[in-house]
Every structure is written in structure tokens, then in C-alpha cells.
Amino acid sequence: MKVIRYSNAFKMQAVREVEAGEICAEAVQRKYGMKGKGTVIRWVRQLGSGKYGKVIRVEKADEVNEAARLRSQLRRAKEALADAHMELALEKAFLLVACERMDQTVEGFKKKHAGRPRTRQFKPTRK
């Protein structure tokens, strides 16, 4: 595979042709037989005056911090899910220990108590 290096003068010539508006970036690539698909447009963005290929995003006032708000919301949802998984793991471990102390299997306990309302929520004590 041949690596082709272009001089800064050549790059600037290609950028000038595109910015003049007479020819598009793809046409410049074809004109000079360049293989890279995004090479010229990348040069225009890096070396050009900024009038071509610049992306301007217009946002309403309520959209400005939308991405940050959504990232924060996602982080809180992930934390809540992790907490729920931890609670479930603790409940399973507690049920296993309780069943062992009652000399009963977990499956047997579940069959015996299926459909019954819970009498109280287990709240671990903190030390």
C-alpha cells in the first residue's frame, strides 16, 4: 500500500478551489485522482476560512442544556437500577439464610407462601 503525502501548498490549492464555490470537495478529489473519500473536506475544515463546511447549530433556550440534563438523568437511572439489583441480591441472600434456619428449601417456602400478602417490609438495621 502506497502512502501519499500532500504538501501544504497543494492542500491550500484544493481548499481554495472548494471555497471559491466553482467545484465541490468530491470533484476536487476526482480532479486530482485522490483515493481518500473525506480528505479534501477535512482539509477545508482544518485549513479553510470557515465559510464552507462549518456547522452552525441554532438552539432554543430550553434546548441549551438538554444533553447535560439527559446525561444526568441517565446516570440517576443507572444508579437506581444498580440499587435495585443490590436490594434484590440482599433479599435473595436473606431468604436463603432464613430458609436454612427454618430447615426449609427456598422453593418450598415460596410454594407455601405464594399469594400471601407480605406482613411487613424488611428494614435492615444500621450499626
TACORBEL-V505707 format. One record per helix or strand. SS is the DSSP state (H for helix, E for strand). FROM is the first residue (numbers start at 1). TO is the last residue. If there is no record, write none. Layout:
BEGIN
ss = <SS	SS>
from = <FROM	FROM>
to = <TO	TO>
END
This chain:
BEGIN
ss = <H	H	H	H	H	H>
from = <8	25	39	61	66	106>
to = <19	31	47	63	101	112>
END
